[in-house]
Amino acid sequence: MVFVQDVSIAELVNRLNAEFIQMWWACSGDLPAFARSQDAREQERNEQRLARLVDGLIHEVNHLPADAPGRAAMQARLGRGLKEAAAEMFGFTVSDLNFIEASGLLEAGQEFARMARRFDPAIPGEDIYQAARNVMSMNLIQLLMNLPVAVTPPVFAYSMLYPYTDNYLDDPLIPWQVKRDFNARFLRRLQGEPVWPENRHEEIISELVGMIENHFDRARFPQVWDSLIAIHAAQGNSLKLVAPGASPYEVDVLSLTFEKGGVSVLADGYLVAGWVSPLEAAFFYGYGAFTQLMDDLEDVDGDRRAGRLTIFSQTASHWPLDAITNRAIHFGRKVFEKINVFQSPAVEPLRNLIARGLDPILIDIVGRAGKYYTPAYRRALERVLPFRFEAVRKQRARLERHKVSLGRLVEAWI
């Protein structure tokens, strides 16, 4: 059976991009309402809990057991500490935490990390972490579509393509023309044409594409391959955001941002299920557009210094980020209202997790980019977090001093 839809992927992307750009402009720039607010005394107690959690993390990572049973015991201790922190500081319920444990998400993340290291023994832990974020997205899609949570060959291959393609295309030290030539060869490979890799980097990419080919026949699952070609096109279009001398008045930054993020998660959906409905496609696209906004906000300082155009780096050069961040928060909430299109039993617990977890993640990003916000705005958002921005900064600095990085945490988890 061949799975088809009424419109091409290219036309679907155009429609969805227009829909979510319209949604963006319909969102308010006013401060959103938040479900929780912390008083100073509770924040102080939480800061003490956070310091103890960091103490334990530093000790565990700097005293990694050499044997498998010891590492399993260490992971169990860390897991208990994180569960307690999630409940005490962020208000996650027993039901929330039980759902996470029973979902298979944690096991899938660990299995992916081990698979990545077996596939490429030289891959840095930071790159595994980056790829694992997409694995988590695809595992969440599996839950929403009532499919088993697993690191299937397409989940593994597509997630591994991120470190090997996105980082390459985003690297400001690689000349633009070199990136364009690489992108042209990559497109031919996605289209099923024979391509001679230029280097080991491209050999790895070709091997990953081959994993998807072995799982999704091109003739039976045309949308899978059209979605991969669409994300390739979006990545190519996003090169305009890093082109030398590009002006924000020459480049439609919002459209390119939504396209890159939206098509990425839309492809996640096709690679998980082979086919998705129009309503499911709309949720995936909006989810991807929003996560791209989060990534761009997190990278605003580096993007601004490197001359990369995002809606946040553009704004930060001239105005505070208060209103545009408010708009992004409202936009995310509207996107996640669309989760109701799914009929899986996982929808309700996932909705609860998003409601409790999304605001703290966004507000923490604001705290790290604090110099781009007004003091009044920082104070207003700081009250929503379990601890003050300065306390979080100090604990991050402690982790850096003790060389507890994401890479080392990944190594411990593997």
C-alpha positions as CSV (number, residue, x, y, z in Angstrom):
1,M,0.0,0.0,0.0
2,V,1.3,3.5,-0.9
3,F,0.5,6.3,1.6
4,V,-0.4,9.5,-0.1
5,Q,-2.1,12.8,0.7
6,D,-4.1,15.5,-1.1
7,V,-1.3,18.0,-1.5
8,S,2.5,17.7,-1.9
9,I,4.8,18.2,1.1
10,A,6.0,21.4,-0.5
11,E,2.5,22.8,-0.7
12,L,1.7,21.6,2.8
13,V,4.8,23.4,4.2
14,N,3.8,26.6,2.4
15,R,0.3,26.4,3.9
16,L,1.5,25.6,7.4
17,N,4.1,28.2,7.4
18,A,1.5,30.8,6.4
19,E,-0.9,29.5,9.1
20,F,1.7,29.8,11.9
21,I,3.0,33.2,10.8
22,Q,-0.5,34.4,11.0
23,M,-0.8,32.8,14.5
24,W,2.4,34.6,15.6
25,W,1.1,38.0,14.6
26,A,-2.2,37.3,16.4
27,C,-0.3,36.7,19.7
28,S,0.0,39.4,22.3
29,G,3.2,41.1,23.3
30,D,1.9,41.5,26.9
31,L,3.2,39.6,29.8
32,P,1.4,36.2,30.0
33,A,-0.3,34.9,33.2
34,F,1.6,32.2,35.0
35,A,0.1,29.4,37.1
36,R,2.7,29.6,39.9
37,S,4.5,32.4,41.8
38,Q,7.1,31.9,44.4
39,D,7.7,34.1,47.5
40,A,11.3,34.9,48.5
41,R,11.3,32.5,51.5
42,E,10.3,29.5,49.3
43,Q,12.9,30.5,46.7
44,E,15.6,30.5,49.4
45,R,14.6,27.0,50.5
46,N,14.6,25.8,46.9
47,E,18.0,27.4,46.3
48,Q,19.4,25.3,49.2
49,R,17.8,22.2,47.6
50,L,19.4,23.1,44.3
51,A,22.8,23.5,45.9
52,R,22.5,20.0,47.5
53,L,21.5,18.5,44.2
54,V,24.5,20.1,42.5
55,D,26.7,18.8,45.3
56,G,25.5,15.3,44.6
57,L,25.9,15.7,40.9
58,I,29.5,16.9,41.2
59,H,30.4,14.1,43.5
60,E,28.8,11.4,41.3
61,V,30.3,12.6,38.0
62,N,33.8,13.0,39.5
63,H,33.7,9.5,41.1
64,L,32.3,7.4,38.3
65,P,32.2,3.7,39.1
66,A,34.3,1.6,36.7
67,D,31.9,-1.4,36.7
68,A,28.4,-1.7,35.3
69,P,26.6,-2.5,38.6
70,G,28.2,0.6,40.2
71,R,27.1,2.8,37.3
72,A,23.6,1.4,37.5
73,A,23.5,2.3,41.2
74,M,24.8,5.8,40.5
75,Q,22.2,6.3,37.8
76,A,19.5,5.2,40.3
77,R,20.8,7.7,42.9
78,L,20.8,10.5,40.4
79,G,17.3,9.5,39.2
80,R,15.9,9.7,42.8
81,G,17.5,13.1,43.3
82,L,16.0,14.5,40.1
83,K,12.6,13.1,41.0
84,E,12.6,14.7,44.4
85,A,13.7,18.0,42.9
86,A,11.0,17.8,40.2
87,A,8.3,17.2,42.8
88,E,9.6,19.6,45.5
89,M,10.7,22.6,43.4
90,F,8.7,22.4,40.2
91,G,5.4,20.9,41.4
92,F,5.4,17.7,39.3
93,T,2.9,15.2,40.8
94,V,3.4,11.5,41.5
95,S,1.3,10.8,38.5
96,D,3.6,13.0,36.3
97,L,6.7,11.2,37.5
98,N,5.2,7.7,37.2
99,F,4.2,8.5,33.6
100,I,7.7,9.5,32.7
101,E,9.1,6.3,34.3
102,A,6.6,4.0,32.6
103,S,6.7,5.7,29.2
104,G,10.1,4.3,28.1
105,L,11.5,7.7,27.3
106,L,14.4,7.5,29.7
107,E,15.4,4.0,28.5
108,A,15.1,5.1,24.9
109,G,17.4,8.1,25.5
110,Q,20.0,5.9,27.1
111,E,19.8,3.3,24.4
112,F,20.2,6.0,21.8
113,A,23.3,7.3,23.5
114,R,24.9,3.9,23.5
115,M,23.9,3.3,19.8
116,A,25.5,6.7,18.9
117,R,28.8,5.8,20.5
118,R,28.8,2.4,18.8
119,F,28.1,4.0,15.5
120,D,30.8,6.6,15.9
121,P,33.2,6.1,18.8
122,A,34.7,9.5,18.2
123,I,31.4,11.5,18.5
124,P,31.5,14.0,21.4
125,G,29.1,13.7,24.3
126,E,27.8,17.2,23.5
127,D,26.8,16.0,20.0
128,I,25.1,12.9,21.4
129,Y,23.1,15.2,23.7
130,Q,22.1,17.4,20.8
131,A,20.9,14.5,18.8
132,A,19.2,13.0,21.8
133,R,16.9,16.0,22.0
134,N,15.5,15.1,18.6
135,V,15.2,11.4,19.7
136,M,13.1,12.7,22.6
137,S,10.9,14.7,20.2
138,M,10.4,11.5,18.1
139,N,9.7,9.4,21.1
140,L,7.0,11.9,22.2
141,I,5.5,11.7,18.8
142,Q,5.4,7.9,19.2
143,L,3.5,8.3,22.5
144,L,1.1,10.8,20.8
145,M,0.4,8.4,18.0
146,N,0.0,5.4,20.4
147,L,3.1,3.7,19.0
148,P,5.8,1.9,21.1
149,V,8.6,4.1,22.3
150,A,11.7,2.8,20.6
151,V,14.9,4.0,18.8
152,T,13.9,2.6,15.4
153,P,16.4,2.9,12.5
154,P,14.7,6.0,11.2
155,V,14.7,7.6,14.7
156,F,18.3,6.9,15.1
157,A,19.4,7.9,11.6
158,Y,17.5,11.2,11.4
159,S,18.5,12.3,14.9
160,M,22.2,11.6,14.1
161,L,21.9,13.7,11.0
162,Y,21.6,16.8,13.2
163,P,25.2,16.8,14.4
164,Y,26.5,16.0,11.0
165,T,24.5,18.5,8.9
166,D,23.0,21.2,11.1
167,N,26.3,22.0,12.9
168,Y,28.2,21.9,9.7
169,L,25.8,24.4,8.0
170,D,25.8,26.6,11.1
171,D,29.6,26.7,11.4
172,P,30.7,30.3,10.6
173,L,34.3,29.1,9.8
174,I,33.2,27.1,6.8
175,P,32.8,29.2,3.6
176,W,29.3,29.7,2.3
177,Q,30.2,28.2,-1.1
178,V,31.5,25.0,0.5
179,K,28.3,24.7,2.4
180,R,26.3,25.1,-0.8
181,D,28.3,22.4,-2.6
182,F,27.8,20.0,0.3
183,N,24.1,20.8,0.4
184,A,23.8,20.0,-3.3
185,R,25.4,16.6,-2.9
186,F,23.3,15.8,0.2
187,L,20.1,16.6,-1.8
188,R,21.1,14.2,-4.6
189,R,21.6,11.5,-1.9
190,L,18.2,12.2,-0.4
191,Q,16.7,11.9,-3.9
192,G,18.1,8.4,-4.3
193,E,20.8,9.3,-6.8
194,P,24.3,7.8,-6.6
195,V,26.7,10.2,-4.9
196,W,30.4,9.8,-4.3
197,P,31.2,11.2,-0.8
198,E,33.8,13.9,-0.7
199,N,35.1,12.9,2.8
200,R,34.4,10.7,5.9
201,H,31.8,13.2,7.1
202,E,29.8,12.7,4.0
203,E,30.3,8.9,4.1
204,I,28.6,8.9,7.5
205,I,25.7,11.0,6.3
206,S,25.2,8.6,3.3
207,E,25.2,5.6,5.7
208,L,22.5,7.3,7.9
209,V,20.4,7.9,4.8
210,G,20.8,4.3,3.9
211,M,19.3,3.2,7.3
212,I,16.2,5.2,6.5
213,E,16.1,3.6,3.0
214,N,16.2,0.1,4.4
215,H,13.1,1.0,6.6
216,F,11.0,3.2,4.4
217,D,10.8,2.1,0.7
218,R,10.8,5.2,-1.5
219,A,7.9,4.0,-3.6
220,R,5.6,3.0,-0.7
221,F,6.4,6.0,1.6
222,P,6.9,9.0,-0.7
223,Q,6.0,11.5,2.0
224,V,8.8,10.3,4.2
225,W,11.3,11.2,1.5
226,D,9.5,14.4,0.4
227,S,9.7,15.5,4.1
228,L,13.4,14.9,4.2
229,I,13.9,16.8,1.0
230,A,11.7,19.6,2.5
231,I,14.0,19.8,5.6
232,H,17.0,19.9,3.3
233,A,15.4,22.8,1.4
234,A,14.7,24.6,4.6
235,Q,18.3,24.1,5.8
236,G,19.5,25.5,2.5
237,N,17.1,28.5,2.7
238,S,18.3,29.1,6.2
239,L,21.8,29.7,4.9
240,K,20.4,33.2,4.0
241,L,20.4,33.8,7.7
242,V,24.2,33.5,7.9
243,A,25.1,34.9,4.5
244,P,27.8,37.6,4.7
245,G,26.3,41.1,4.7
246,A,22.6,39.9,4.8
247,S,20.2,42.6,5.9
248,P,17.0,41.8,7.8
249,Y,15.2,43.8,5.2
250,E,16.4,41.4,2.5
251,V,15.6,38.2,4.4
252,D,12.2,37.0,5.7
253,V,13.7,35.9,9.1
254,L,10.4,34.8,10.7
255,S,9.4,32.7,7.7
256,L,12.8,31.0,7.4
257,T,12.8,30.4,11.2
258,F,9.4,28.7,11.1
259,E,10.2,26.8,8.0
260,K,13.4,25.3,9.4
261,G,11.9,24.4,12.8
262,G,8.5,23.3,11.5
263,V,9.7,21.1,8.7
264,S,12.2,19.4,11.0
265,V,9.5,18.1,13.4
266,L,7.1,17.5,10.5
267,A,9.8,15.1,9.2
268,D,10.0,13.6,12.7
269,G,6.3,12.6,12.3
270,Y,6.7,11.0,8.9
271,L,9.8,9.1,10.0
272,V,7.9,7.8,13.1
273,A,4.7,6.7,11.4
274,G,5.3,6.8,7.6
275,W,2.2,8.9,7.2
276,V,0.4,11.6,9.2
277,S,-3.0,13.3,8.9
278,P,-3.3,17.0,8.1
279,L,-4.2,17.9,11.7
280,E,-1.3,15.9,13.0
281,A,1.0,17.6,10.5
282,A,-0.2,21.0,11.7
283,F,0.7,20.2,15.3
284,F,4.1,18.9,14.4
285,Y,4.9,21.9,12.3
286,G,3.8,24.3,15.0
287,Y,5.7,22.4,17.7
288,G,8.9,22.6,15.5
289,A,8.4,26.3,14.9
290,F,8.1,26.9,18.6
291,T,11.2,24.8,19.5
292,Q,13.2,26.7,16.9
293,L,12.2,29.9,18.6
294,M,13.4,28.5,21.9
295,D,16.7,27.5,20.4
296,D,17.2,30.9,18.8
297,L,16.4,32.7,22.1
298,E,18.9,30.4,23.9
299,D,21.5,31.3,21.3
300,V,20.7,35.0,21.0
301,D,24.1,36.3,22.4
302,G,26.2,34.1,20.1
303,D,24.0,34.7,17.1
304,R,24.2,38.5,17.6
305,R,28.0,38.4,17.9
306,A,28.3,36.1,14.9
307,G,26.0,38.2,12.7
308,R,23.4,35.4,12.4
309,L,19.9,36.7,11.8
310,T,17.1,35.5,14.1
311,I,14.1,37.4,15.3
312,F,15.8,37.6,18.7
313,S,19.3,38.6,17.5
314,Q,17.8,41.3,15.3
315,T,15.7,42.7,18.1
316,A,18.4,42.5,20.7
317,S,20.6,44.9,18.7
318,H,18.1,47.7,19.1
319,W,15.4,46.9,21.7
320,P,14.7,44.8,24.9
321,L,13.5,41.3,24.2
322,D,10.6,41.7,26.7
323,A,7.7,41.9,24.2
324,I,9.0,39.5,21.6
325,T,9.6,36.9,24.4
326,N,6.0,37.4,25.6
327,R,4.8,36.8,22.1
328,A,6.8,33.6,21.9
329,I,5.3,32.3,25.1
330,H,1.8,33.0,24.0
331,F,2.6,31.4,20.6
332,G,3.8,28.2,22.3
333,R,0.7,28.0,24.4
334,K,-1.5,28.3,21.3
335,V,0.6,25.6,19.5
336,F,0.2,23.1,22.3
337,E,-3.6,23.6,22.4
338,K,-3.5,21.6,19.1
339,I,-2.4,18.5,21.0
340,N,-6.0,17.5,21.2
341,V,-5.9,16.2,17.7
342,F,-4.4,13.0,19.0
343,Q,-6.4,10.2,20.6
344,S,-3.6,8.4,22.5
345,P,-3.9,7.8,26.3
346,A,-0.6,9.7,26.6
347,V,-2.2,13.0,25.5
348,E,-3.5,14.1,29.0
349,P,-0.3,13.3,30.9
350,L,1.8,14.9,28.3
351,R,-0.4,18.0,28.4
352,N,0.1,18.2,32.2
353,L,3.9,17.8,31.8
354,I,4.1,20.6,29.2
355,A,1.9,22.8,31.4
356,R,4.3,22.4,34.4
357,G,7.6,22.2,32.6
358,L,7.5,24.6,29.7
359,D,7.4,28.0,31.5
360,P,10.4,27.2,33.8
361,I,12.5,26.2,30.7
362,L,11.7,29.4,28.9
363,I,12.2,31.6,31.9
364,D,15.5,30.0,32.6
365,I,16.6,31.0,29.1
366,V,15.5,34.5,29.8
367,G,17.7,34.5,33.0
368,R,20.7,33.4,31.0
369,A,20.1,36.2,28.4
370,G,19.3,38.7,31.1
371,K,21.2,41.7,29.7
372,Y,18.8,41.8,26.8
373,Y,15.8,42.4,29.1
374,T,14.6,45.2,31.3
375,P,15.1,44.8,35.0
376,A,11.3,45.0,35.6
377,Y,10.7,42.1,33.2
378,R,13.4,40.0,34.7
379,R,11.9,40.5,38.2
380,A,8.4,39.6,37.0
381,L,9.6,36.3,35.4
382,E,12.0,35.5,38.2
383,R,9.1,35.2,40.6
384,V,7.7,32.3,38.6
385,L,10.8,30.2,39.0
386,P,11.6,28.1,42.1
387,F,14.8,30.0,42.6
388,R,16.4,33.4,41.6
389,F,18.4,33.8,38.4
390,E,21.6,34.6,40.3
391,A,21.3,31.4,42.3
392,V,21.1,29.4,39.1
393,R,24.0,31.2,37.6
394,K,26.2,30.4,40.7
395,Q,25.3,26.7,40.5
396,R,26.1,26.6,36.8
397,A,29.4,28.2,37.5
398,R,30.1,25.6,40.1
399,L,29.4,22.8,37.6
400,E,31.8,24.5,35.1
401,R,34.5,24.8,37.7
402,H,34.2,21.1,38.5
403,K,34.1,20.3,34.8
404,V,30.6,18.8,35.0
405,S,29.5,19.4,31.4
406,L,26.7,18.0,29.3
407,G,29.3,15.8,27.6
408,R,30.4,14.3,30.9
409,L,26.8,13.7,32.0
410,V,26.2,11.9,28.7
411,E,29.3,9.7,29.3
412,A,28.0,8.9,32.8
413,W,24.6,8.0,31.4
414,I,26.1,5.8,28.7
